Amino acid sequence: MDLRQDLLKNRWFWLVAFLGLVLDQLTKTIVLQTLPEVGDTFALWPNVFHFTYVQNTGAAFSIFTDGVHWLRWLSLGVSVGLMALAWFGDRQTLWEQGGYGFILAGAMGNGVDRFLFGYVVDFLDFRLINFPVFNIADVCINIGIACLLLNLWFSYRLAQTESPPNSK
């Protein structure tokens, strides 16, 4: 198979990953330009949803605080592994391509921040439920996981309908 065919067999993976990464980095750039100081906030819906500039040196929910040094390499490893899976692996289902593509977008989005700044730029602040501040890359990772879970569920359901009933 040639290089072009290798890339195109999982084209939705690459498209989702690219668009997710661009959206993540674009929104973070806007936040850094409009909310220059850590803690600056802009209420879209007061006491419900704000844009609040936060620097996260850890992972989700601020676990592994100050773990940016090894987390940057984890982000890079996950990114390279997912790209290798899409490039060298078999053709994936649409749910798998979307799922892995979203996870790649999130890993790369937060990984770029860790390499460039030494922290991740978070800004989506749901105050109504007192949820930790997060970003588009985090959303992409969660959408990706949901896509992979749906793929498992659909595969399981399909296997159930295709298997012959037990005969006694």
N, CA, C and O atoms as a DFTB+ gen file, in Angstrom:
672 C
 N C O
     1  1       0.852      -1.184       0.000
     2  2       0.000       0.000       0.000
     3  2       0.893       1.241       0.000
     4  3       1.927       1.267       0.667
     5  1       0.498       2.246      -0.734
     6  2       1.326       3.446      -0.778
     7  2       0.977       4.405       0.364
     8  3      -0.008       4.217       1.078
     9  1       1.811       5.432       0.515
    10  2       1.664       6.396       1.596
    11  2       0.281       7.037       1.604
    12  3      -0.336       7.163       2.661
    13  1      -0.205       7.437       0.447
    14  2      -1.515       8.096       0.348
    15  2      -2.626       7.161       0.818
    16  3      -3.513       7.575       1.564
    17  1      -2.581       5.916       0.391
    18  2      -3.606       4.948       0.797
    19  2      -3.535       4.682       2.303
    20  3      -4.571       4.544       2.953
    21  1      -2.323       4.611       2.862
    22  2      -2.168       4.402       4.303
    23  2      -2.844       5.519       5.088
    24  3      -3.507       5.267       6.094
    25  1      -2.673       6.754       4.624
    26  2      -3.265       7.900       5.324
    27  2      -4.780       7.964       5.133
    28  3      -5.509       8.325       6.057
    29  1      -5.248       7.616       3.944
    30  2      -6.664       7.777       3.632
    31  2      -7.558       6.674       4.200
    32  3      -8.770       6.863       4.308
    33  1      -6.987       5.538       4.562
    34  2      -7.850       4.451       5.034
    35  2      -8.594       4.834       6.325
    36  3      -9.685       4.323       6.580
    37  1      -8.018       5.718       7.132
    38  2      -8.668       6.205       8.358
    39  2      -8.790       7.733       8.294
    40  3      -8.406       8.440       9.225
    41  1      -9.329       8.217       7.186
    42  2      -9.356       9.666       6.925
    43  2     -10.133      10.440       7.981
    44  3      -9.774      11.576       8.289
    45  1     -11.196       9.851       8.548
    46  2     -11.979      10.574       9.560
    47  2     -11.186      10.749      10.842
    48  3     -11.363      11.739      11.552
    49  1     -10.320       9.806      11.142
    50  2      -9.417       9.935      12.293
    51  2      -8.586      11.208      12.148
    52  3      -8.534      12.033      13.059
    53  1      -7.936      11.358      10.991
    54  2      -7.051      12.503      10.769
    55  2      -7.829      13.807      10.754
    56  3      -7.365      14.807      11.302
    57  1      -9.004      13.815      10.137
    58  2      -9.812      15.032      10.062
    59  2     -10.287      15.462      11.450
    60  3     -10.174      16.633      11.813
    61  1     -10.815      14.519      12.218
    62  2     -11.294      14.832      13.566
    63  2     -10.140      15.327      14.432
    64  3     -10.286      16.310      15.159
    65  1      -8.993      14.651      14.357
    66  2      -7.834      15.048      15.160
    67  2      -7.372      16.457      14.791
    68  3      -7.091      17.273      15.669
    69  1      -7.295      16.737      13.502
    70  2      -6.841      18.054      13.051
    71  2      -7.807      19.153      13.490
    72  3      -7.389      20.163      14.055
    73  1      -9.108      18.951      13.228
    74  2     -10.093      19.982      13.582
    75  2     -10.177      20.192      15.090
    76  3     -10.296      21.325      15.554
    77  1     -10.114      19.099      15.858
    78  2     -10.142      19.226      17.316
    79  2      -8.944      19.982      17.844
    80  3      -9.078      20.831      18.725
    81  1      -7.759      19.677      17.303
    82  2      -6.540      20.379      17.733
    83  2      -6.607      21.860      17.382
    84  3      -6.261      22.708      18.205
    85  1      -7.047      22.180      16.170
    86  2      -7.153      23.585      15.756
    87  2      -8.142      24.332      16.651
    88  3      -7.847      25.433      17.116
    89  1      -9.309      23.743      16.893
    90  2     -10.315      24.393      17.750
    91  2      -9.770      24.601      19.162
    92  3      -9.972      25.661      19.755
    93  1      -9.082      23.598      19.703
    94  2      -8.512      23.717      21.043
    95  2      -7.494      24.850      21.108
    96  3      -7.567      25.705      21.991
    97  1      -6.552      24.856      20.180
    98  2      -5.498      25.870      20.213
    99  2      -6.039      27.268      19.912
   100  3      -5.558      28.252      20.473
   101  1      -7.031      27.359      19.033
   102  2      -7.647      28.651      18.720
   103  2      -8.346      29.232      19.955
   104  3      -8.178      30.410      20.270
   105  1      -9.125      28.406      20.647
   106  2      -9.845      28.907      21.824
   107  2      -8.865      29.294      22.934
   108  3      -9.094      30.277      23.638
   109  1      -7.787      28.542      23.098
   110  2      -6.791      28.885      24.123
   111  2      -6.084      30.189      23.774
   112  3      -5.783      30.986      24.663
   113  1      -5.819      30.414      22.498
   114  2      -5.189      31.668      22.064
   115  2      -6.108      32.844      22.359
   116  3      -5.659      33.886      22.836
   117  1      -7.388      32.675      22.076
   118  2      -8.363      33.743      22.354
   119  2      -8.403      34.029      23.848
   120  3      -8.431      35.190      24.256
   121  1      -8.406      32.989      24.664
   122  2      -8.433      33.175      26.115
   123  2      -7.191      33.932      26.574
   124  3      -7.296      34.875      27.358
   125  1      -6.023      33.530      26.094
   126  2      -4.782      34.194      26.509
   127  2      -4.738      35.657      26.074
   128  3      -4.110      36.479      26.741
   129  1      -5.393      35.989      24.971
   130  2      -5.413      37.374      24.497
   131  2      -6.463      38.228      25.202
   132  3      -6.284      39.438      25.342
   133  1      -7.556      37.611      25.645
   134  2      -8.640      38.398      26.252
   135  2      -8.643      38.349      27.773
   136  3      -9.191      39.241      28.420
   137  1      -8.042      37.326      28.345
   138  2      -7.964      37.197      29.806
   139  2      -6.480      37.039      30.183
   140  3      -6.025      35.927      30.453
   141  1      -5.735      38.145      30.201
   142  2      -4.281      38.048      30.334
   143  2      -3.769      37.573      31.692
   144  3      -2.669      37.024      31.765
   145  1      -4.514      37.761      32.747
   146  2      -4.047      37.376      34.083
   147  2      -4.740      36.102      34.561
   148  3      -5.941      35.922      34.359
   149  1      -3.971      35.223      35.195
   150  2      -4.549      34.007      35.771
   151  2      -5.645      34.422      36.756
   152  3      -5.448      35.302      37.594
   153  1      -6.791      33.775      36.637
   154  2      -7.929      34.102      37.497
   155  2      -8.901      35.078      36.870
   156  3     -10.026      35.217      37.349
   157  1      -8.490      35.766      35.797
   158  2      -9.428      36.654      35.098
   159  2     -10.618      35.826      34.626
   160  3     -10.465      34.682      34.198
   161  1     -11.804      36.423      34.711
   162  2     -13.006      35.683      34.346
   163  2     -13.970      36.575      33.576
   164  3     -13.998      37.793      33.754
   165  1     -14.752      35.945      32.724
   166  2     -15.790      36.627      31.961
   167  2     -17.047      35.779      32.071
   168  3     -17.056      34.623      31.648
   169  1     -18.105      36.343      32.633
   170  2     -19.345      35.603      32.835
   171  2     -20.189      35.614      31.565
   172  3     -20.609      36.669      31.091
   173  1     -20.428      34.429      31.028
   174  2     -21.385      34.309      29.927
   175  2     -22.787      34.173      30.488
   176  3     -23.751      34.689      29.923
   177  1     -22.887      33.473      31.605
   178  2     -24.141      33.319      32.347
   179  2     -23.735      33.382      33.810
   180  3     -23.264      32.388      34.362
   181  1     -23.910      34.529      34.444
   182  2     -23.389      34.724      35.801
   183  2     -23.771      33.586      36.759
   184  3     -24.922      33.155      36.822
   185  1     -22.773      33.126      37.489
   186  2     -22.895      32.052      38.485
   187  2     -23.254      30.694      37.888
   188  3     -23.517      29.743      38.625
   189  1     -23.268      30.596      36.564
   190  2     -23.550      29.322      35.912
   191  2     -22.375      28.917      35.020
   192  3     -21.792      27.849      35.210
   193  1     -22.025      29.766      34.044
   194  2     -20.948      29.441      33.112
   195  2     -20.099      30.669      32.831
   196  3     -20.599      31.707      32.398
   197  1     -18.802      30.529      33.088
   198  2     -17.838      31.613      32.877
   199  2     -16.677      31.101      32.035
   200  3     -16.430      29.897      31.964
   201  1     -15.966      32.033      31.398
   202  2     -14.631      31.765      30.883
   203  2     -13.684      32.285      31.953
   204  3     -13.679      33.478      32.256
   205  1     -12.887      31.398      32.523
   206  2     -11.951      31.769      33.577
   207  2     -10.585      31.200      33.227
   208  3     -10.444      29.996      33.012
   209  1      -9.584      32.060      33.172
   210  2      -8.232      31.630      32.820
   211  2      -7.557      30.963      34.018
   212  3      -7.357      31.576      35.067
   213  1      -7.211      29.680      33.826
   214  2      -6.552      28.884      34.861
   215  2      -5.356      28.182      34.224
   216  3      -5.423      27.743      33.076
   217  1      -4.268      28.080      34.976
   218  2      -3.101      27.317      34.533
   219  2      -3.064      26.013      35.316
   220  3      -2.980      26.028      36.544
   221  1      -3.124      24.886      34.616
   222  2      -3.152      23.568      35.238
   223  2      -1.817      22.880      34.987
   224  3      -1.483      22.566      33.844
   225  1      -1.055      22.646      36.047
   226  2       0.236      21.969      35.909
   227  2       0.105      20.461      36.077
   228  3       1.104      19.742      36.078
   229  1      -1.121      19.987      36.218
   230  2      -1.348      18.554      36.385
   231  2      -2.168      17.989      35.241
   232  3      -2.051      18.419      34.094
   233  1      -2.997      17.017      35.579
   234  2      -3.863      16.364      34.598
   235  2      -5.312      16.697      34.952
   236  3      -5.576      17.684      35.639
   237  1      -6.241      15.880      34.487
   238  2      -7.667      16.108      34.727
   239  2      -7.947      16.274      36.213
   240  3      -7.383      15.567      37.048
   241  1      -8.825      17.216      36.530
   242  2      -9.206      17.521      37.906
   243  2      -7.999      17.933      38.741
   244  3      -8.014      17.813      39.966
   245  1      -6.954      18.417      38.074
   246  2      -5.714      18.871      38.711
   247  2      -4.989      17.771      39.485
   248  3      -4.204      18.060      40.388
   249  1      -5.255      16.495      39.128
   250  2      -4.466      15.435      39.757
   251  2      -3.052      15.489      39.179
   252  3      -2.850      16.009      38.081
   253  1      -2.110      14.973      39.886
   254  2      -0.693      15.014      39.500
   255  2      -0.208      16.450      39.330
   256  3       0.557      16.743      38.411
   257  1      -0.654      17.355      40.220
   258  2      -0.208      18.735      40.162
   259  2       1.308      18.772      40.134
   260  3       1.972      18.018      40.845
   261  1       1.845      19.646      39.316
   262  2       3.287      19.797      39.075
   263  2       3.882      18.576      38.391
   264  3       5.095      18.373      38.449
   265  1       3.063      17.762      37.749
   266  2       3.552      16.601      37.014
   267  2       3.746      16.884      35.538
   268  3       3.829      15.963      34.725
   269  1       3.820      18.177      35.190
   270  2       3.875      18.552      33.781
   271  2       5.086      17.951      33.082
   272  3       5.029      17.684      31.881
   273  1       6.170      17.736      33.796
   274  2       7.387      17.236      33.148
   275  2       7.175      15.845      32.562
   276  3       7.561      15.593      31.420
   277  1       6.579      14.953      33.312
   278  2       6.342      13.613      32.769
   279  2       5.038      13.551      31.988
   280  3       4.903      12.713      31.097
   281  1       4.061      14.425      32.301
   282  2       2.805      14.433      31.559
   283  2       3.006      14.882      30.112
   284  3       2.289      14.429      29.220
   285  1       3.971      15.765      29.873
   286  2       4.227      16.196      28.487
   287  2       4.695      15.012      27.659
   288  3       4.329      14.885      26.491
   289  1       5.509      14.139      28.263
   290  2       6.005      12.971      27.527
   291  2       4.914      11.927      27.365
   292  3       4.871      11.222      26.356
   293  1       4.027      11.823      28.356
   294  2       2.878      10.922      28.227
   295  2       1.983      11.381      27.072
   296  3       1.543      10.563      26.264
   297  1       1.716      12.690      26.995
   298  2       0.910      13.232      25.891
   299  2       1.554      12.920      24.550
   300  3       0.870      12.533      23.602
   301  1       2.866      13.088      24.469
   302  2       3.574      12.802      23.224
   303  2       3.496      11.319      22.877
   304  3       3.257      10.962      21.724
   305  1       3.695      10.462      23.864
   306  2       3.634       9.014      23.630
   307  2       2.262       8.556      23.171
   308  3       2.148       7.764      22.236
   309  1       1.225       9.050      23.823
   310  2      -0.144       8.709      23.429
   311  2      -0.407       9.196      22.006
   312  3      -1.003       8.479      21.203
   313  1       0.032      10.402      21.699
   314  2      -0.182      10.967      20.359
   315  2       0.509      10.128      19.291
   316  3      -0.099       9.787      18.277
   317  1       1.771       9.797      19.514
   318  2       2.513       8.993      18.538
   319  2       1.879       7.608      18.400
   320  3       1.764       7.088      17.290
   321  1       1.468       7.012      19.514
   322  2       0.833       5.697      19.468
   323  2      -0.463       5.708      18.674
   324  3      -0.714       4.798      17.884
   325  1      -1.288       6.732      18.877
   326  2      -2.554       6.822      18.137
   327  2      -2.326       7.064      16.649
   328  3      -3.036       6.510      15.810
   329  1      -1.342       7.888      16.327
   330  2      -1.040       8.123      14.912
   331  2      -0.517       6.841      14.254
   332  3      -0.860       6.546      13.109
   333  1       0.297       6.095      14.966
   334  2       0.809       4.827      14.420
   335  2      -0.327       3.834      14.225
   336  3      -0.353       3.116      13.225
   337  1      -1.262       3.784      15.160
   338  2      -2.414       2.892      15.045
   339  2      -3.223       3.212      13.786
   340  3      -3.622       2.310      13.049
   341  1      -3.460       4.507      13.547
   342  2      -4.249       4.913      12.377
   343  2      -3.473       4.695      11.076
   344  3      -4.062       4.350      10.052
   345  1      -2.181       4.892      11.115
   346  2      -1.378       4.807       9.906
   347  2      -1.046       3.364       9.527
   348  3      -1.223       2.952       8.381
   349  1      -0.561       2.604      10.517
   350  2      -0.080       1.252      10.233
   351  2      -1.115       0.165      10.514
   352  3      -0.997      -0.948      10.001
   353  1      -2.117       0.472      11.314
   354  2      -3.130      -0.515      11.663
   355  2      -4.159      -0.695      10.556
   356  3      -4.074      -0.090       9.487
   357  1      -5.120      -1.536      10.847
   358  2      -6.200      -1.799       9.892
   359  2      -7.139      -0.609       9.806
   360  3      -7.078       0.321      10.609
   361  1      -8.010      -0.666       8.807
   362  2      -9.049       0.352       8.690
   363  2      -9.974       0.219       9.895
   364  3     -10.409      -0.881      10.235
   365  1     -10.267       1.340      10.531
   366  2     -11.109       1.356      11.722
   367  2     -12.550       1.671      11.350
   368  3     -12.826       2.217      10.282
   369  1     -13.472       1.315      12.258
   370  2     -14.866       1.718      12.066
   371  2     -14.946       3.241      12.197
   372  3     -14.011       3.870      12.692
   373  1     -16.046       3.827      11.763
   374  2     -16.212       5.277      11.905
   375  2     -16.193       5.696      13.372
   376  3     -15.643       6.742      13.714
   377  1     -16.795       4.879      14.241
   378  2     -16.789       5.194      15.668
   379  2     -15.371       5.162      16.229
   380  3     -15.008       6.005      17.050
   381  1     -14.568       4.194      15.789
   382  2     -13.174       4.122      16.236
   383  2     -12.369       5.301      15.700
   384  3     -11.592       5.910      16.435
   385  1     -12.553       5.619      14.431
   386  2     -11.829       6.755      13.856
   387  2     -12.166       8.046      14.597
   388  3     -11.275       8.829      14.925
   389  1     -13.451       8.264      14.858
   390  2     -13.842       9.450      15.612
   391  2     -13.297       9.420      17.030
   392  3     -12.763      10.415      17.520
   393  1     -13.433       8.282      17.680
   394  2     -12.975       8.164      19.060
   395  2     -11.489       8.401      19.206
   396  3     -11.059       9.221      20.018
   397  1     -10.701       7.682      18.415
   398  2      -9.254       7.857      18.496
   399  2      -8.829       9.240      18.004
   400  3      -7.868       9.813      18.517
   401  1      -9.538       9.775      17.013
   402  2      -9.229      11.118      16.516
   403  2      -9.464      12.181      17.577
   404  3      -8.637      13.076      17.753
   405  1     -10.588      12.090      18.287
   406  2     -10.858      13.040      19.367
   407  2      -9.823      12.909      20.490
   408  3      -9.359      13.915      21.027
   409  1      -9.467      11.686      20.839
   410  2      -8.466      11.493      21.895
   411  2      -7.119      12.065      21.458
   412  3      -6.423      12.690      22.258
   413  1      -6.747      11.856      20.185
   414  2      -5.503      12.449      19.686
   415  2      -5.557      13.973      19.756
   416  3      -4.587      14.607      20.172
   417  1      -6.672      14.563      19.358
   418  2      -6.804      16.025      19.418
   419  2      -6.598      16.521      20.842
   420  3      -5.908      17.516      21.062
   421  1      -7.192      15.830      21.809
   422  2      -7.045      16.241      23.205
   423  2      -5.638      16.053      23.727
   424  3      -5.099      16.929      24.403
   425  1      -5.035      14.910      23.417
   426  2      -3.669      14.642      23.874
   427  2      -2.693      15.648      23.263
   428  3      -1.803      16.156      23.945
   429  1      -2.867      15.923      21.991
   430  2      -1.969      16.888      21.343
   431  2      -2.226      18.310      21.831
   432  3      -1.284      19.070      22.052
   433  1      -3.493      18.673      22.001
   434  2      -3.819      20.026      22.465
   435  2      -3.216      20.322      23.819
   436  3      -2.591      21.365      24.008
   437  1      -3.397      19.414      24.763
   438  2      -2.813      19.626      26.086
   439  2      -1.304      19.412      26.067
   440  3      -0.574      20.058      26.819
   441  1      -0.834      18.504      25.210
   442  2       0.603      18.274      25.094
   443  2       1.336      19.505      24.564
   444  3       2.411      19.849      25.054
   445  1       0.755      20.166      23.563
   446  2       1.362      21.393      23.030
   447  2       1.509      22.416      24.155
   448  3       2.559      23.044      24.293
   449  1       0.460      22.581      24.956
   450  2       0.527      23.516      26.087
   451  2       1.644      23.144      27.053
   452  3       2.404      24.005      27.497
   453  1       1.739      21.867      27.373
   454  2       2.753      21.429      28.344
   455  2       4.167      21.687      27.825
   456  3       5.047      22.093      28.584
   457  1       4.378      21.452      26.537
   458  2       5.708      21.695      25.967
   459  2       6.001      23.185      25.836
   460  3       7.119      23.615      26.118
   461  1       5.017      23.984      25.412
   462  2       5.253      25.409      25.188
   463  2       5.277      26.233      26.472
   464  3       6.134      27.099      26.643
   465  1       4.319      25.956      27.387
   466  2       4.144      26.823      28.547
   467  2       4.559      26.191      29.872
   468  3       4.864      26.902      30.830
   469  1       4.572      24.867      29.933
   470  2       4.824      24.199      31.207
   471  2       3.552      24.014      32.023
   472  3       3.614      23.633      33.192
   473  1       2.409      24.279      31.418
   474  2       1.094      24.094      32.043
   475  2       0.060      24.014      30.933
   476  3       0.353      24.316      29.776
   477  1      -1.157      23.604      31.294
   478  2      -2.273      23.548      30.346
   479  2      -3.187      24.732      30.618
   480  3      -3.498      25.041      31.769
   481  1      -3.613      25.390      29.547
   482  2      -4.549      26.512      29.650
   483  2      -5.965      25.945      29.750
   484  3      -6.451      25.300      28.820
   485  1      -6.619      26.188      30.880
   486  2      -8.015      25.791      31.086
   487  2      -8.859      27.056      31.185
   488  3      -8.374      28.098      31.627
   489  1     -10.127      26.965      30.770
   490  2     -10.954      28.174      30.783
   491  2     -12.453      27.931      30.857
   492  3     -13.189      28.871      31.160
   493  1     -12.946      26.729      30.600
   494  2     -14.392      26.469      30.651
   495  2     -14.780      26.205      32.104
   496  3     -14.370      25.209      32.700
   497  1     -15.570      27.105      32.654
   498  2     -15.830      27.135      34.096
   499  2     -17.335      27.033      34.366
   500  3     -18.053      28.031      34.310
   501  1     -17.808      25.803      34.662
   502  2     -19.213      25.592      35.021
   503  2     -19.354      25.751      36.530
   504  3     -19.037      24.836      37.290
   505  1     -19.824      26.901      36.952
   506  2     -19.909      27.208      38.375
   507  2     -21.173      26.657      39.028
   508  3     -21.211      26.459      40.242
   509  1     -22.197      26.413      38.234
   510  2     -23.461      25.931      38.790
   511  2     -23.256      24.626      39.537
   512  3     -23.864      24.405      40.584
   513  1     -22.404      23.763      39.005
   514  2     -22.172      22.468      39.643
   515  2     -20.777      22.383      40.276
   516  3     -20.345      21.313      40.704
   517  1     -20.071      23.541      40.329
   518  2     -18.749      23.603      40.952
   519  2     -17.799      22.564      40.352
   520  3     -17.114      21.840      41.074
   521  1     -17.772      22.505      39.023
   522  2     -16.946      21.548      38.292
   523  2     -15.569      22.155      38.054
   524  3     -15.467      23.368      37.872
   525  1     -14.502      21.352      38.051
   526  2     -13.166      21.908      37.767
   527  2     -13.126      22.567      36.389
   528  3     -13.798      22.120      35.460
   529  1     -12.340      23.623      36.268
   530  2     -12.188      24.337      35.003
   531  2     -11.453      23.417      34.019
   532  3     -10.514      22.718      34.399
   533  1     -11.889      23.425      32.755
   534  2     -11.311      22.529      31.751
   535  2     -11.217      23.246      30.421
   536  3     -11.431      24.457      30.360
   537  1     -10.898      22.521      29.343
   538  2     -10.711      23.139      28.034
   539  2     -11.266      22.245      26.931
   540  3     -11.813      21.177      27.207
   541  1     -11.127      22.678      25.693
   542  2     -11.647      21.932      24.545
   543  2     -10.933      20.589      24.390
   544  3     -11.564      19.599      24.019
   545  1      -9.627      20.539      24.669
   546  2      -8.889      19.270      24.578
   547  2      -9.494      18.237      25.528
   548  3      -9.624      17.066      25.173
   549  1      -9.860      18.668      26.724
   550  2     -10.496      17.754      27.687
   551  2     -11.839      17.262      27.165
   552  3     -12.183      16.091      27.320
   553  1     -12.596      18.166      26.544
   554  2     -13.880      17.783      25.955
   555  2     -13.652      16.744      24.857
   556  3     -14.379      15.754      24.770
   557  1     -12.632      16.977      24.015
   558  2     -12.324      16.038      22.929
   559  2     -12.008      14.647      23.479
   560  3     -12.490      13.648      22.946
   561  1     -11.212      14.577      24.527
   562  2     -10.859      13.279      25.115
   563  2     -12.115      12.553      25.595
   564  3     -12.263      11.351      25.376
   565  1     -13.010      13.278      26.241
   566  2     -14.242      12.648      26.732
   567  2     -15.165      12.224      25.596
   568  3     -15.791      11.167      25.676
   569  1     -15.260      13.022      24.552
   570  2     -16.058      12.624      23.388
   571  2     -15.444      11.374      22.764
   572  3     -16.163      10.456      22.371
   573  1     -14.115      11.339      22.674
   574  2     -13.431      10.176      22.121
   575  2     -13.708       8.907      22.900
   576  3     -13.967       7.856      22.314
   577  1     -13.656       9.001      24.205
   578  2     -13.954       7.838      25.044
   579  2     -15.396       7.394      24.829
   580  3     -15.670       6.197      24.741
   581  1     -16.323       8.352      24.745
   582  2     -17.731       8.018      24.503
   583  2     -17.896       7.316      23.154
   584  3     -18.657       6.354      23.050
   585  1     -17.197       7.783      22.127
   586  2     -17.269       7.142      20.804
   587  2     -16.768       5.702      20.863
   588  3     -17.374       4.810      20.270
   589  1     -15.671       5.472      21.571
   590  2     -15.122       4.116      21.679
   591  2     -16.052       3.208      22.470
   592  3     -16.196       2.031      22.140
   593  1     -16.687       3.743      23.512
   594  2     -17.663       2.946      24.267
   595  2     -18.874       2.611      23.402
   596  3     -19.384       1.492      23.452
   597  1     -19.333       3.577      22.611
   598  2     -20.443       3.303      21.692
   599  2     -20.044       2.255      20.657
   600  3     -20.850       1.394      20.304
   601  1     -18.822       2.322      20.177
   602  2     -18.336       1.324      19.226
   603  2     -18.363      -0.070      19.854
   604  3     -18.768      -1.037      19.209
   605  1     -17.933      -0.170      21.106
   606  2     -17.984      -1.461      21.803
   607  2     -19.421      -1.952      21.932
   608  3     -19.703      -3.128      21.703
   609  1     -20.315      -1.061      22.293
   610  2     -21.717      -1.441      22.481
   611  2     -22.321      -1.901      21.152
   612  3     -22.990      -2.933      21.096
   613  1     -22.081      -1.130      20.075
   614  2     -22.605      -1.517      18.764
   615  2     -22.010      -2.840      18.299
   616  3     -22.722      -3.670      17.732
   617  1     -20.722      -3.049      18.530
   618  2     -20.068      -4.312      18.140
   619  2     -20.669      -5.483      18.913
   620  3     -20.907      -6.552      18.351
   621  1     -20.910      -5.272      20.192
   622  2     -21.510      -6.313      21.030
   623  2     -22.919      -6.643      20.548
   624  3     -23.284      -7.813      20.434
   625  1     -23.705      -5.610      20.267
   626  2     -25.078      -5.815      19.787
   627  2     -25.078      -6.533      18.436
   628  3     -25.898      -7.423      18.205
   629  1     -24.170      -6.152      17.552
   630  2     -24.077      -6.784      16.245
   631  2     -23.679      -8.249      16.389
   632  3     -24.233      -9.111      15.707
   633  1     -22.734      -8.534      17.261
   634  2     -22.307      -9.932      17.493
   635  2     -23.441     -10.752      18.049
   636  3     -23.572     -11.928      17.709
   637  1     -24.271     -10.165      18.900
   638  2     -25.419     -10.890      19.457
   639  2     -26.441     -11.239      18.377
   640  3     -27.008     -12.332      18.395
   641  1     -26.675     -10.343      17.459
   642  2     -27.681     -10.606      16.414
   643  2     -27.152     -11.551      15.351
   644  3     -27.936     -12.217      14.675
   645  1     -25.832     -11.622      15.191
   646  2     -25.263     -12.494      14.165
   647  2     -24.996     -13.916      14.663
   648  3     -24.884     -14.842      13.860
   649  1     -24.895     -14.092      15.968
   650  2     -24.603     -15.436      16.487
   651  2     -25.869     -16.263      16.491
   652  3     -26.945     -15.767      16.824
   653  1     -25.736     -17.547      16.114
   654  2     -26.917     -18.415      16.086
   655  2     -27.419     -18.686      17.504
   656  3     -26.627     -18.758      18.444
   657  1     -28.719     -18.834      17.653
   658  2     -29.255     -19.130      18.984
   659  2     -28.760     -20.492      19.474
   660  3     -28.503     -21.400      18.684
   661  1     -28.637     -20.608      20.781
   662  2     -28.210     -21.898      21.362
   663  2     -29.288     -22.955      21.115
   664  3     -30.474     -22.739      21.365
   665  1     -28.840     -24.083      20.626
   666  2     -29.800     -25.186      20.418
   667  2     -29.575     -26.219      21.492
   668  3     -28.436     -26.566      21.808
   669  1     -30.656     -26.707      22.050
   670  2     -30.565     -27.691      23.136
   671  2     -31.213     -28.969      22.741
   672  3     -31.237     -29.918      23.525
